[in-house]
Amino acid sequence: GLTCTDENAVQKGAFQETAARLGLAVILPDTSPRDTGIPGEDESYDLGSGAGFYVDATAAPWSAHYRMESYVVDELLPLCEK
């Protein structure tokens, strides 16, 4: 959920036993940049720091920092495959 953290998922997700049995690694990336200096990024829980969108922003000033899809697809997944 929008206000969910990796801690919520670990504590309430109930996936650990199944993942262990199947030999799966579960990755819970924090996909929201922090302290980018964008005015207003910390004014609301649903936009900016901590919002956790899994997309790339297309409009300035967000597009310089908020590139979550690129991070997950282009950086994180290839690292996991090594």
mmCIF file of the N, C-alpha and C atoms, coordinates in Angstrom:
data_MODEL
# 
_entry.id   MODEL 
# 
loop_
_atom_site.group_PDB 
_atom_site.id 
_atom_site.type_symbol 
_atom_site.label_atom_id 
_atom_site.label_alt_id 
_atom_site.label_comp_id 
_atom_site.label_asym_id 
_atom_site.label_entity_id 
_atom_site.label_seq_id 
_atom_site.pdbx_PDB_ins_code 
_atom_site.Cartn_x 
_atom_site.Cartn_y 
_atom_site.Cartn_z 
_atom_site.occupancy 
_atom_site.B_iso_or_equiv 
_atom_site.pdbx_formal_charge 
_atom_site.auth_seq_id 
_atom_site.auth_comp_id 
_atom_site.auth_asym_id 
_atom_site.auth_atom_id 
_atom_site.pdbx_PDB_model_num 
ATOM 1   N N  . GLY A 1 1  ? 0.815  -1.183  0.000   1.00 0.00 ? 1  GLY A N  1 
ATOM 2   C CA . GLY A 1 1  ? 0.000  0.000   0.000   1.00 0.00 ? 1  GLY A CA 1 
ATOM 3   C C  . GLY A 1 1  ? 0.857  1.243   0.000   1.00 0.00 ? 1  GLY A C  1 
ATOM 4   N N  . LEU A 1 2  ? 0.230  2.353   -0.192  1.00 0.00 ? 2  LEU A N  1 
ATOM 5   C CA . LEU A 1 2  ? 0.927  3.621   -0.320  1.00 0.00 ? 2  LEU A CA 1 
ATOM 6   C C  . LEU A 1 2  ? 1.725  3.978   0.923   1.00 0.00 ? 2  LEU A C  1 
ATOM 7   N N  . THR A 1 3  ? 1.220  3.663   2.087   1.00 0.00 ? 3  THR A N  1 
ATOM 8   C CA . THR A 1 3  ? 1.944  3.996   3.310   1.00 0.00 ? 3  THR A CA 1 
ATOM 9   C C  . THR A 1 3  ? 2.652  2.777   3.890   1.00 0.00 ? 3  THR A C  1 
ATOM 10  N N  . CYS A 1 4  ? 2.709  1.726   3.155   1.00 0.00 ? 4  CYS A N  1 
ATOM 11  C CA . CYS A 1 4  ? 3.370  0.506   3.609   1.00 0.00 ? 4  CYS A CA 1 
ATOM 12  C C  . CYS A 1 4  ? 4.884  0.645   3.471   1.00 0.00 ? 4  CYS A C  1 
ATOM 13  N N  . THR A 1 5  ? 5.600  0.114   4.427   1.00 0.00 ? 5  THR A N  1 
ATOM 14  C CA . THR A 1 5  ? 7.050  0.100   4.347   1.00 0.00 ? 5  THR A CA 1 
ATOM 15  C C  . THR A 1 5  ? 7.517  -1.339  4.198   1.00 0.00 ? 5  THR A C  1 
ATOM 16  N N  . ASP A 1 6  ? 8.796  -1.520  3.962   1.00 0.00 ? 6  ASP A N  1 
ATOM 17  C CA . ASP A 1 6  ? 9.338  -2.870  3.888   1.00 0.00 ? 6  ASP A CA 1 
ATOM 18  C C  . ASP A 1 6  ? 9.108  -3.610  5.209   1.00 0.00 ? 6  ASP A C  1 
ATOM 19  N N  . GLU A 1 7  ? 9.103  -2.883  6.314   1.00 0.00 ? 7  GLU A N  1 
ATOM 20  C CA . GLU A 1 7  ? 8.863  -3.513  7.615   1.00 0.00 ? 7  GLU A CA 1 
ATOM 21  C C  . GLU A 1 7  ? 7.443  -4.064  7.706   1.00 0.00 ? 7  GLU A C  1 
ATOM 22  N N  . ASN A 1 8  ? 6.456  -3.334  7.180   1.00 0.00 ? 8  ASN A N  1 
ATOM 23  C CA . ASN A 1 8  ? 5.079  -3.832  7.169   1.00 0.00 ? 8  ASN A CA 1 
ATOM 24  C C  . ASN A 1 8  ? 5.007  -5.138  6.390   1.00 0.00 ? 8  ASN A C  1 
ATOM 25  N N  . ALA A 1 9  ? 5.615  -5.182  5.242   1.00 0.00 ? 9  ALA A N  1 
ATOM 26  C CA . ALA A 1 9  ? 5.572  -6.376  4.397   1.00 0.00 ? 9  ALA A CA 1 
ATOM 27  C C  . ALA A 1 9  ? 6.248  -7.557  5.083   1.00 0.00 ? 9  ALA A C  1 
ATOM 28  N N  . VAL A 1 10 ? 7.379  -7.331  5.709   1.00 0.00 ? 10 VAL A N  1 
ATOM 29  C CA . VAL A 1 10 ? 8.092  -8.414  6.387   1.00 0.00 ? 10 VAL A CA 1 
ATOM 30  C C  . VAL A 1 10 ? 7.292  -8.929  7.577   1.00 0.00 ? 10 VAL A C  1 
ATOM 31  N N  . GLN A 1 11 ? 6.705  -8.020  8.331   1.00 0.00 ? 11 GLN A N  1 
ATOM 32  C CA . GLN A 1 11 ? 5.974  -8.423  9.528   1.00 0.00 ? 11 GLN A CA 1 
ATOM 33  C C  . GLN A 1 11 ? 4.607  -9.026  9.227   1.00 0.00 ? 11 GLN A C  1 
ATOM 34  N N  . LYS A 1 12 ? 3.942  -8.553  8.185   1.00 0.00 ? 12 LYS A N  1 
ATOM 35  C CA . LYS A 1 12 ? 2.557  -8.962  7.938   1.00 0.00 ? 12 LYS A CA 1 
ATOM 36  C C  . LYS A 1 12 ? 2.365  -9.769  6.651   1.00 0.00 ? 12 LYS A C  1 
ATOM 37  N N  . GLY A 1 13 ? 3.406  -9.905  5.848   1.00 0.00 ? 13 GLY A N  1 
ATOM 38  C CA . GLY A 1 13 ? 3.268  -10.530 4.546   1.00 0.00 ? 13 GLY A CA 1 
ATOM 39  C C  . GLY A 1 13 ? 3.088  -12.031 4.555   1.00 0.00 ? 13 GLY A C  1 
ATOM 40  N N  . ALA A 1 14 ? 3.588  -12.693 5.576   1.00 0.00 ? 14 ALA A N  1 
ATOM 41  C CA . ALA A 1 14 ? 3.466  -14.145 5.724   1.00 0.00 ? 14 ALA A CA 1 
ATOM 42  C C  . ALA A 1 14 ? 4.000  -14.912 4.516   1.00 0.00 ? 14 ALA A C  1 
ATOM 43  N N  . PHE A 1 15 ? 5.047  -14.402 3.900   1.00 0.00 ? 15 PHE A N  1 
ATOM 44  C CA . PHE A 1 15 ? 5.608  -15.048 2.719   1.00 0.00 ? 15 PHE A CA 1 
ATOM 45  C C  . PHE A 1 15 ? 6.902  -15.798 3.002   1.00 0.00 ? 15 PHE A C  1 
ATOM 46  N N  . GLN A 1 16 ? 7.509  -15.566 4.155   1.00 0.00 ? 16 GLN A N  1 
ATOM 47  C CA . GLN A 1 16 ? 8.840  -16.087 4.426   1.00 0.00 ? 16 GLN A CA 1 
ATOM 48  C C  . GLN A 1 16 ? 8.917  -17.607 4.342   1.00 0.00 ? 16 GLN A C  1 
ATOM 49  N N  . GLU A 1 17 ? 7.987  -18.295 4.938   1.00 0.00 ? 17 GLU A N  1 
ATOM 50  C CA . GLU A 1 17 ? 8.037  -19.761 4.944   1.00 0.00 ? 17 GLU A CA 1 
ATOM 51  C C  . GLU A 1 17 ? 7.907  -20.325 3.528   1.00 0.00 ? 17 GLU A C  1 
ATOM 52  N N  . THR A 1 18 ? 6.986  -19.797 2.770   1.00 0.00 ? 18 THR A N  1 
ATOM 53  C CA . THR A 1 18 ? 6.803  -20.266 1.394   1.00 0.00 ? 18 THR A CA 1 
ATOM 54  C C  . THR A 1 18 ? 8.021  -19.930 0.543   1.00 0.00 ? 18 THR A C  1 
ATOM 55  N N  . ALA A 1 19 ? 8.535  -18.723 0.685   1.00 0.00 ? 19 ALA A N  1 
ATOM 56  C CA . ALA A 1 19 ? 9.717  -18.330 -0.080  1.00 0.00 ? 19 ALA A CA 1 
ATOM 57  C C  . ALA A 1 19 ? 10.902 -19.226 0.258   1.00 0.00 ? 19 ALA A C  1 
ATOM 58  N N  . ALA A 1 20 ? 11.089 -19.525 1.532   1.00 0.00 ? 20 ALA A N  1 
ATOM 59  C CA . ALA A 1 20 ? 12.192 -20.396 1.947   1.00 0.00 ? 20 ALA A CA 1 
ATOM 60  C C  . ALA A 1 20 ? 12.017 -21.801 1.370   1.00 0.00 ? 20 ALA A C  1 
ATOM 61  N N  . ARG A 1 21 ? 10.811 -22.311 1.424   1.00 0.00 ? 21 ARG A N  1 
ATOM 62  C CA . ARG A 1 21 ? 10.548 -23.654 0.912   1.00 0.00 ? 21 ARG A CA 1 
ATOM 63  C C  . ARG A 1 21 ? 10.814 -23.741 -0.595  1.00 0.00 ? 21 ARG A C  1 
ATOM 64  N N  . LEU A 1 22 ? 10.510 -22.656 -1.303  1.00 0.00 ? 22 LEU A N  1 
ATOM 65  C CA . LEU A 1 22 ? 10.702 -22.631 -2.751  1.00 0.00 ? 22 LEU A CA 1 
ATOM 66  C C  . LEU A 1 22 ? 12.096 -22.152 -3.163  1.00 0.00 ? 22 LEU A C  1 
ATOM 67  N N  . GLY A 1 23 ? 12.903 -21.746 -2.196  1.00 0.00 ? 23 GLY A N  1 
ATOM 68  C CA . GLY A 1 23 ? 14.239 -21.252 -2.499  1.00 0.00 ? 23 GLY A CA 1 
ATOM 69  C C  . GLY A 1 23 ? 14.232 -19.891 -3.165  1.00 0.00 ? 23 GLY A C  1 
ATOM 70  N N  . LEU A 1 24 ? 13.268 -19.072 -2.820  1.00 0.00 ? 24 LEU A N  1 
ATOM 71  C CA . LEU A 1 24 ? 13.139 -17.746 -3.420  1.00 0.00 ? 24 LEU A CA 1 
ATOM 72  C C  . LEU A 1 24 ? 13.695 -16.660 -2.508  1.00 0.00 ? 24 LEU A C  1 
ATOM 73  N N  . ALA A 1 25 ? 14.327 -15.694 -3.117  1.00 0.00 ? 25 ALA A N  1 
ATOM 74  C CA . ALA A 1 25 ? 14.729 -14.496 -2.391  1.00 0.00 ? 25 ALA A CA 1 
ATOM 75  C C  . ALA A 1 25 ? 13.637 -13.446 -2.585  1.00 0.00 ? 25 ALA A C  1 
ATOM 76  N N  . VAL A 1 26 ? 13.265 -12.789 -1.529  1.00 0.00 ? 26 VAL A N  1 
ATOM 77  C CA . VAL A 1 26 ? 12.253 -11.742 -1.601  1.00 0.00 ? 26 VAL A CA 1 
ATOM 78  C C  . VAL A 1 26 ? 12.964 -10.419 -1.407  1.00 0.00 ? 26 VAL A C  1 
ATOM 79  N N  . ILE A 1 27 ? 12.786 -9.535  -2.363  1.00 0.00 ? 27 ILE A N  1 
ATOM 80  C CA . ILE A 1 27 ? 13.447 -8.232  -2.327  1.00 0.00 ? 27 ILE A CA 1 
ATOM 81  C C  . ILE A 1 27 ? 12.386 -7.162  -2.134  1.00 0.00 ? 27 ILE A C  1 
ATOM 82  N N  . LEU A 1 28 ? 12.611 -6.295  -1.160  1.00 0.00 ? 28 LEU A N  1 
ATOM 83  C CA . LEU A 1 28 ? 11.660 -5.240  -0.839  1.00 0.00 ? 28 LEU A CA 1 
ATOM 84  C C  . LEU A 1 28 ? 12.348 -3.882  -1.006  1.00 0.00 ? 28 LEU A C  1 
ATOM 85  N N  . PRO A 1 29 ? 12.491 -3.429  -2.247  1.00 0.00 ? 29 PRO A N  1 
ATOM 86  C CA . PRO A 1 29 ? 13.232 -2.183  -2.464  1.00 0.00 ? 29 PRO A CA 1 
ATOM 87  C C  . PRO A 1 29 ? 12.448 -0.953  -2.020  1.00 0.00 ? 29 PRO A C  1 
ATOM 88  N N  . ASP A 1 30 ? 13.148 -0.033  -1.435  1.00 0.00 ? 30 ASP A N  1 
ATOM 89  C CA . ASP A 1 30 ? 12.577 1.278   -1.134  1.00 0.00 ? 30 ASP A CA 1 
ATOM 90  C C  . ASP A 1 30 ? 12.778 2.087   -2.398  1.00 0.00 ? 30 ASP A C  1 
ATOM 91  N N  . THR A 1 31 ? 11.708 2.355   -3.086  1.00 0.00 ? 31 THR A N  1 
ATOM 92  C CA . THR A 1 31 ? 11.836 2.978   -4.402  1.00 0.00 ? 31 THR A CA 1 
ATOM 93  C C  . THR A 1 31 ? 11.544 4.468   -4.399  1.00 0.00 ? 31 THR A C  1 
ATOM 94  N N  . SER A 1 32 ? 11.617 5.088   -3.270  1.00 0.00 ? 32 SER A N  1 
ATOM 95  C CA . SER A 1 32 ? 11.368 6.526   -3.216  1.00 0.00 ? 32 SER A CA 1 
ATOM 96  C C  . SER A 1 32 ? 12.628 7.245   -2.769  1.00 0.00 ? 32 SER A C  1 
ATOM 97  N N  . PRO A 1 33 ? 13.138 8.140   -3.610  1.00 0.00 ? 33 PRO A N  1 
ATOM 98  C CA . PRO A 1 33 ? 14.335 8.896   -3.221  1.00 0.00 ? 33 PRO A CA 1 
ATOM 99  C C  . PRO A 1 33 ? 14.077 9.748   -1.979  1.00 0.00 ? 33 PRO A C  1 
ATOM 100 N N  . ARG A 1 34 ? 15.128 10.069  -1.307  1.00 0.00 ? 34 ARG A N  1 
ATOM 101 C CA . ARG A 1 34 ? 15.038 10.932  -0.133  1.00 0.00 ? 34 ARG A CA 1 
ATOM 102 C C  . ARG A 1 34 ? 15.974 12.129  -0.325  1.00 0.00 ? 34 ARG A C  1 
ATOM 103 N N  . ASP A 1 35 ? 15.569 13.234  0.254   1.00 0.00 ? 35 ASP A N  1 
ATOM 104 C CA . ASP A 1 35 ? 16.418 14.432  0.307   1.00 0.00 ? 35 ASP A CA 1 
ATOM 105 C C  . ASP A 1 35 ? 16.922 14.879  -1.061  1.00 0.00 ? 35 ASP A C  1 
ATOM 106 N N  . THR A 1 36 ? 16.019 14.970  -2.030  1.00 0.00 ? 36 THR A N  1 
ATOM 107 C CA . THR A 1 36 ? 16.424 15.416  -3.368  1.00 0.00 ? 36 THR A CA 1 
ATOM 108 C C  . THR A 1 36 ? 16.490 16.933  -3.471  1.00 0.00 ? 36 THR A C  1 
ATOM 109 N N  . GLY A 1 37 ? 15.883 17.610  -2.513  1.00 0.00 ? 37 GLY A N  1 
ATOM 110 C CA . GLY A 1 37 ? 15.861 19.069  -2.555  1.00 0.00 ? 37 GLY A CA 1 
ATOM 111 C C  . GLY A 1 37 ? 14.719 19.633  -3.378  1.00 0.00 ? 37 GLY A C  1 
ATOM 112 N N  . ILE A 1 38 ? 13.815 18.783  -3.849  1.00 0.00 ? 38 ILE A N  1 
ATOM 113 C CA . ILE A 1 38 ? 12.672 19.261  -4.618  1.00 0.00 ? 38 ILE A CA 1 
ATOM 114 C C  . ILE A 1 38 ? 11.683 19.912  -3.658  1.00 0.00 ? 38 ILE A C  1 
ATOM 115 N N  . PRO A 1 39 ? 11.330 21.172  -3.905  1.00 0.00 ? 39 PRO A N  1 
ATOM 116 C CA . PRO A 1 39 ? 10.374 21.841  -3.021  1.00 0.00 ? 39 PRO A CA 1 
ATOM 117 C C  . PRO A 1 39 ? 9.062  21.066  -2.956  1.00 0.00 ? 39 PRO A C  1 
ATOM 118 N N  . GLY A 1 40 ? 8.578  20.833  -1.744  1.00 0.00 ? 40 GLY A N  1 
ATOM 119 C CA . GLY A 1 40 ? 7.307  20.167  -1.543  1.00 0.00 ? 40 GLY A CA 1 
ATOM 120 C C  . GLY A 1 40 ? 7.360  18.656  -1.492  1.00 0.00 ? 40 GLY A C  1 
ATOM 121 N N  . GLU A 1 41 ? 8.544  18.058  -1.657  1.00 0.00 ? 41 GLU A N  1 
ATOM 122 C CA . GLU A 1 41 ? 8.610  16.596  -1.712  1.00 0.00 ? 41 GLU A CA 1 
ATOM 123 C C  . GLU A 1 41 ? 8.238  15.927  -0.390  1.00 0.00 ? 41 GLU A C  1 
ATOM 124 N N  . ASP A 1 42 ? 8.275  16.651  0.697   1.00 0.00 ? 42 ASP A N  1 
ATOM 125 C CA . ASP A 1 42 ? 7.953  16.073  2.001   1.00 0.00 ? 42 ASP A CA 1 
ATOM 126 C C  . ASP A 1 42 ? 6.650  16.614  2.592   1.00 0.00 ? 42 ASP A C  1 
ATOM 127 N N  . GLU A 1 43 ? 5.858  17.301  1.783   1.00 0.00 ? 43 GLU A N  1 
ATOM 128 C CA . GLU A 1 43 ? 4.646  17.934  2.309   1.00 0.00 ? 43 GLU A CA 1 
ATOM 129 C C  . GLU A 1 43 ? 3.455  16.986  2.409   1.00 0.00 ? 43 GLU A C  1 
ATOM 130 N N  . SER A 1 44 ? 3.488  15.870  1.693   1.00 0.00 ? 44 SER A N  1 
ATOM 131 C CA . SER A 1 44 ? 2.346  14.965  1.683   1.00 0.00 ? 44 SER A CA 1 
ATOM 132 C C  . SER A 1 44 ? 2.833  13.524  1.629   1.00 0.00 ? 44 SER A C  1 
ATOM 133 N N  . TYR A 1 45 ? 2.119  12.618  2.277   1.00 0.00 ? 45 TYR A N  1 
ATOM 134 C CA . TYR A 1 45 ? 2.536  11.212  2.301   1.00 0.00 ? 45 TYR A CA 1 
ATOM 135 C C  . TYR A 1 45 ? 2.349  10.530  0.948   1.00 0.00 ? 45 TYR A C  1 
ATOM 136 N N  . ASP A 1 46 ? 1.475  11.080  0.095   1.00 0.00 ? 46 ASP A N  1 
ATOM 137 C CA . ASP A 1 46 ? 1.130  10.370  -1.139  1.00 0.00 ? 46 ASP A CA 1 
ATOM 138 C C  . ASP A 1 46 ? 1.864  10.880  -2.376  1.00 0.00 ? 46 ASP A C  1 
ATOM 139 N N  . LEU A 1 47 ? 2.810  11.775  -2.208  1.00 0.00 ? 47 LEU A N  1 
ATOM 140 C CA . LEU A 1 47 ? 3.612  12.255  -3.329  1.00 0.00 ? 47 LEU A CA 1 
ATOM 141 C C  . LEU A 1 47 ? 4.960  12.706  -2.792  1.00 0.00 ? 47 LEU A C  1 
ATOM 142 N N  . GLY A 1 48 ? 6.024  12.247  -3.400  1.00 0.00 ? 48 GLY A N  1 
ATOM 143 C CA . GLY A 1 48 ? 7.354  12.637  -2.947  1.00 0.00 ? 48 GLY A CA 1 
ATOM 144 C C  . GLY A 1 48 ? 7.985  11.577  -2.073  1.00 0.00 ? 48 GLY A C  1 
ATOM 145 N N  . SER A 1 49 ? 8.776  12.000  -1.120  1.00 0.00 ? 49 SER A N  1 
ATOM 146 C CA . SER A 1 49 ? 9.521  11.083  -0.261  1.00 0.00 ? 49 SER A CA 1 
ATOM 147 C C  . SER A 1 49 ? 8.614  10.057  0.396   1.00 0.00 ? 49 SER A C  1 
ATOM 148 N N  . GLY A 1 50 ? 8.947  8.811   0.207   1.00 0.00 ? 50 GLY A N  1 
ATOM 149 C CA . GLY A 1 50 ? 8.221  7.735   0.843   1.00 0.00 ? 50 GLY A CA 1 
ATOM 150 C C  . GLY A 1 50 ? 6.973  7.264   0.125   1.00 0.00 ? 50 GLY A C  1 
ATOM 151 N N  . ALA A 1 51 ? 6.598  7.890   -0.982  1.00 0.00 ? 51 ALA A N  1 
ATOM 152 C CA . ALA A 1 51 ? 5.356  7.513   -1.651  1.00 0.00 ? 51 ALA A CA 1 
ATOM 153 C C  . ALA A 1 51 ? 5.460  6.168   -2.349  1.00 0.00 ? 51 ALA A C  1 
ATOM 154 N N  . GLY A 1 52 ? 6.628  5.794   -2.844  1.00 0.00 ? 52 GLY A N  1 
ATOM 155 C CA . GLY A 1 52 ? 6.837  4.454   -3.372  1.00 0.00 ? 52 GLY A CA 1 
ATOM 156 C C  . GLY A 1 52 ? 6.154  4.129   -4.676  1.00 0.00 ? 52 GLY A C  1 
ATOM 157 N N  . PHE A 1 53 ? 6.241  4.980   -5.654  1.00 0.00 ? 53 PHE A N  1 
ATOM 158 C CA . PHE A 1 53 ? 5.697  4.678   -6.964  1.00 0.00 ? 53 PHE A CA 1 
ATOM 159 C C  . PHE A 1 53 ? 6.698  3.866   -7.766  1.00 0.00 ? 53 PHE A C  1 
ATOM 160 N N  . TYR A 1 54 ? 6.218  2.893   -8.516  1.00 0.00 ? 54 TYR A N  1 
ATOM 161 C CA . TYR A 1 54 ? 7.101  2.038   -9.304  1.00 0.00 ? 54 TYR A CA 1 
ATOM 162 C C  . TYR A 1 54 ? 7.085  2.451   -10.768 1.00 0.00 ? 54 TYR A C  1 
ATOM 163 N N  . VAL A 1 55 ? 7.218  3.723   -11.020 1.00 0.00 ? 55 VAL A N  1 
ATOM 164 C CA . VAL A 1 55 ? 7.237  4.268   -12.378 1.00 0.00 ? 55 VAL A CA 1 
ATOM 165 C C  . VAL A 1 55 ? 8.338  5.315   -12.459 1.00 0.00 ? 55 VAL A C  1 
ATOM 166 N N  . ASP A 1 56 ? 8.651  5.734   -13.669 1.00 0.00 ? 56 ASP A N  1 
ATOM 167 C CA . ASP A 1 56 ? 9.584  6.838   -13.875 1.00 0.00 ? 56 ASP A CA 1 
ATOM 168 C C  . ASP A 1 56 ? 8.788  8.129   -14.047 1.00 0.00 ? 56 ASP A C  1 
ATOM 169 N N  . ALA A 1 57 ? 9.174  9.159   -13.322 1.00 0.00 ? 57 ALA A N  1 
ATOM 170 C CA . ALA A 1 57 ? 8.529  10.459  -13.495 1.00 0.00 ? 57 ALA A CA 1 
ATOM 171 C C  . ALA A 1 57 ? 8.925  11.023  -14.856 1.00 0.00 ? 57 ALA A C  1 
ATOM 172 N N  . THR A 1 58 ? 8.029  11.751  -15.475 1.00 0.00 ? 58 THR A N  1 
ATOM 173 C CA . THR A 1 58 ? 8.297  12.317  -16.797 1.00 0.00 ? 58 THR A CA 1 
ATOM 174 C C  . THR A 1 58 ? 8.383  13.836  -16.789 1.00 0.00 ? 58 THR A C  1 
ATOM 175 N N  . ALA A 1 59 ? 7.994  14.470  -15.706 1.00 0.00 ? 59 ALA A N  1 
ATOM 176 C CA . ALA A 1 59 ? 7.994  15.932  -15.648 1.00 0.00 ? 59 ALA A CA 1 
ATOM 177 C C  . ALA A 1 59 ? 9.028  16.428  -14.642 1.00 0.00 ? 59 ALA A C  1 
ATOM 178 N N  . ALA A 1 60 ? 9.663  17.540  -15.000 1.00 0.00 ? 60 ALA A N  1 
ATOM 179 C CA . ALA A 1 60 ? 10.610 18.192  -14.101 1.00 0.00 ? 60 ALA A CA 1 
ATOM 180 C C  . ALA A 1 60 ? 9.827  18.802  -12.942 1.00 0.00 ? 60 ALA A C  1 
ATOM 181 N N  . PRO A 1 61 ? 10.389 18.882  -11.774 1.00 0.00 ? 61 PRO A N  1 
ATOM 182 C CA . PRO A 1 61 ? 11.734 18.478  -11.374 1.00 0.00 ? 61 PRO A CA 1 
ATOM 183 C C  . PRO A 1 61 ? 11.827 17.017  -10.951 1.00 0.00 ? 61 PRO A C  1 
ATOM 184 N N  . TRP A 1 62 ? 10.697 16.316  -10.910 1.00 0.00 ? 62 TRP A N  1 
ATOM 185 C CA . TRP A 1 62 ? 10.650 14.937  -10.424 1.00 0.00 ? 62 TRP A CA 1 
ATOM 186 C C  . TRP A 1 62 ? 11.461 13.979  -11.285 1.00 0.00 ? 62 TRP A C  1 
ATOM 187 N N  . SER A 1 63 ? 11.490 14.204  -12.582 1.00 0.00 ? 63 SER A N  1 
ATOM 188 C CA . SER A 1 63 ? 12.122 13.256  -13.505 1.00 0.00 ? 63 SER A CA 1 
ATOM 189 C C  . SER A 1 63 ? 13.632 13.103  -13.300 1.00 0.00 ? 63 SER A C  1 
ATOM 190 N N  . ALA A 1 64 ? 14.247 14.038  -12.639 1.00 0.00 ? 64 ALA A N  1 
ATOM 191 C CA . ALA A 1 64 ? 15.693 13.931  -12.385 1.00 0.00 ? 64 ALA A CA 1 
ATOM 192 C C  . ALA A 1 64 ? 16.013 12.898  -11.310 1.00 0.00 ? 64 ALA A C  1 
ATOM 193 N N  . HIS A 1 65 ? 15.082 12.622  -10.438 1.00 0.00 ? 65 HIS A N  1 
ATOM 194 C CA . HIS A 1 65 ? 15.341 11.736  -9.299  1.00 0.00 ? 65 HIS A CA 1 
ATOM 195 C C  . HIS A 1 65 ? 14.402 10.539  -9.221  1.00 0.00 ? 65 HIS A C  1 
ATOM 196 N N  . TYR A 1 66 ? 13.157 10.737  -9.582  1.00 0.00 ? 66 TYR A N  1 
ATOM 197 C CA . TYR A 1 66 ? 12.144 9.706   -9.407  1.00 0.00 ? 66 TYR A CA 1 
ATOM 198 C C  . TYR A 1 66 ? 12.080 8.814   -10.643 1.00 0.00 ? 66 TYR A C  1 
ATOM 199 N N  . ARG A 1 67 ? 12.981 7.826   -10.685 1.00 0.00 ? 67 ARG A N  1 
ATOM 200 C CA . ARG A 1 67 ? 13.118 6.912   -11.820 1.00 0.00 ? 67 ARG A CA 1 
ATOM 201 C C  . ARG A 1 67 ? 13.066 5.473   -11.305 1.00 0.00 ? 67 ARG A C  1 
ATOM 202 N N  . MET A 1 68 ? 11.969 5.169   -10.634 1.00 0.00 ? 68 MET A N  1 
ATOM 203 C CA . MET A 1 68 ? 11.859 3.900   -9.930  1.00 0.00 ? 68 MET A CA 1 
ATOM 204 C C  . MET A 1 68 ? 11.774 2.698   -10.858 1.00 0.00 ? 68 MET A C  1 
ATOM 205 N N  . GLU A 1 69 ? 11.030 2.813   -11.946 1.00 0.00 ? 69 GLU A N  1 
ATOM 206 C CA . GLU A 1 69 ? 10.948 1.681   -12.873 1.00 0.00 ? 69 GLU A CA 1 
ATOM 207 C C  . GLU A 1 69 ? 12.316 1.375   -13.453 1.00 0.00 ? 69 GLU A C  1 
ATOM 208 N N  . SER A 1 70 ? 13.056 2.401   -13.841 1.00 0.00 ? 70 SER A N  1 
ATOM 209 C CA . SER A 1 70 ? 14.400 2.195   -14.369 1.00 0.00 ? 70 SER A CA 1 
ATOM 210 C C  . SER A 1 70 ? 15.309 1.563   -13.330 1.00 0.00 ? 70 SER A C  1 
ATOM 211 N N  . TYR A 1 71 ? 15.171 1.999   -12.083 1.00 0.00 ? 71 TYR A N  1 
ATOM 212 C CA . TYR A 1 71 ? 15.985 1.427   -11.016 1.00 0.00 ? 71 TYR A CA 1 
ATOM 213 C C  . TYR A 1 71 ? 15.700 -0.067  -10.861 1.00 0.00 ? 71 TYR A C  1 
ATOM 214 N N  . VAL A 1 72 ? 14.435 -0.428  -10.763 1.00 0.00 ? 72 VAL A N  1 
ATOM 215 C CA . VAL A 1 72 ? 14.077 -1.832  -10.545 1.00 0.00 ? 72 VAL A CA 1 
ATOM 216 C C  . VAL A 1 72 ? 14.428 -2.681  -11.759 1.00 0.00 ? 72 VAL A C  1 
ATOM 217 N N  . VAL A 1 73 ? 14.030 -2.249  -12.942 1.00 0.00 ? 73 VAL A N  1 
ATOM 218 C CA . VAL A 1 73 ? 14.199 -3.058  -14.154 1.00 0.00 ? 73 VAL A CA 1 
ATOM 219 C C  . VAL A 1 73 ? 15.640 -3.063  -14.659 1.00 0.00 ? 73 VAL A C  1 
ATOM 220 N N  . ASP A 1 74 ? 16.257 -1.890  -14.700 1.00 0.00 ? 74 ASP A N  1 
ATOM 221 C CA . ASP A 1 74 ? 17.585 -1.782  -15.320 1.00 0.00 ? 74 ASP A CA 1 
ATOM 222 C C  . ASP A 1 74 ? 18.752 -2.003  -14.377 1.00 0.00 ? 74 ASP A C  1 
ATOM 223 N N  . GLU A 1 75 ? 18.556 -1.768  -13.083 1.00 0.00 ? 75 GLU A N  1 
ATOM 224 C CA . GLU A 1 75 ? 19.662 -1.898  -12.135 1.00 0.00 ? 75 GLU A CA 1 
ATOM 225 C C  . GLU A 1 75 ? 19.488 -3.063  -11.149 1.00 0.00 ? 75 GLU A C  1 
ATOM 226 N N  . LEU A 1 76 ? 18.345 -3.075  -10.452 1.00 0.00 ? 76 LEU A N  1 
ATOM 227 C CA . LEU A 1 76 ? 18.154 -4.060  -9.391  1.00 0.00 ? 76 LEU A CA 1 
ATOM 228 C C  . LEU A 1 76 ? 18.031 -5.491  -9.933  1.00 0.00 ? 76 LEU A C  1 
ATOM 229 N N  . LEU A 1 77 ? 17.182 -5.710  -10.915 1.00 0.00 ? 77 LEU A N  1 
ATOM 230 C CA . LEU A 1 77 ? 17.005 -7.068  -11.435 1.00 0.00 ? 77 LEU A CA 1 
ATOM 231 C C  . LEU A 1 77 ? 18.297 -7.660  -12.000 1.00 0.00 ? 77 LEU A C  1 
ATOM 232 N N  . PRO A 1 78 ? 19.064 -6.917  -12.812 1.00 0.00 ? 78 PRO A N  1 
ATOM 233 C CA . PRO A 1 78 ? 20.330 -7.480  -13.285 1.00 0.00 ? 78 PRO A CA 1 
ATOM 234 C C  . PRO A 1 78 ? 21.290 -7.825  -12.142 1.00 0.00 ? 78 PRO A C  1 
ATOM 235 N N  . LEU A 1 79 ? 21.302 -7.032  -11.080 1.00 0.00 ? 79 LEU A N  1 
ATOM 236 C CA . LEU A 1 79 ? 22.146 -7.357  -9.929  1.00 0.00 ? 79 LEU A CA 1 
ATOM 237 C C  . LEU A 1 79 ? 21.701 -8.657  -9.263  1.00 0.00 ? 79 LEU A C  1 
ATOM 238 N N  . CYS A 1 80 ? 20.409 -8.875  -9.200  1.00 0.00 ? 80 CYS A N  1 
ATOM 239 C CA . CYS A 1 80 ? 19.879 -10.084 -8.583  1.00 0.00 ? 80 CYS A CA 1 
ATOM 240 C C  . CYS A 1 80 ? 20.165 -11.326 -9.419  1.00 0.00 ? 80 CYS A C  1 
ATOM 241 N N  . GLU A 1 81 ? 20.301 -11.150 -10.706 1.00 0.00 ? 81 GLU A N  1 
ATOM 242 C CA . GLU A 1 81 ? 20.539 -12.270 -11.590 1.00 0.00 ? 81 GLU A CA 1 
ATOM 243 C C  . GLU A 1 81 ? 21.976 -12.743 -11.561 1.00 0.00 ? 81 GLU A C  1 
ATOM 244 N N  . LYS A 1 82 ? 22.867 -11.955 -10.984 1.00 0.00 ? 82 LYS A N  1 
ATOM 245 C CA . LYS A 1 82 ? 24.290 -12.336 -10.941 1.00 0.00 ? 82 LYS A CA 1 
ATOM 246 C C  . LYS A 1 82 ? 24.527 -13.427 -9.936  1.00 0.00 ? 82 LYS A C  1 
# 
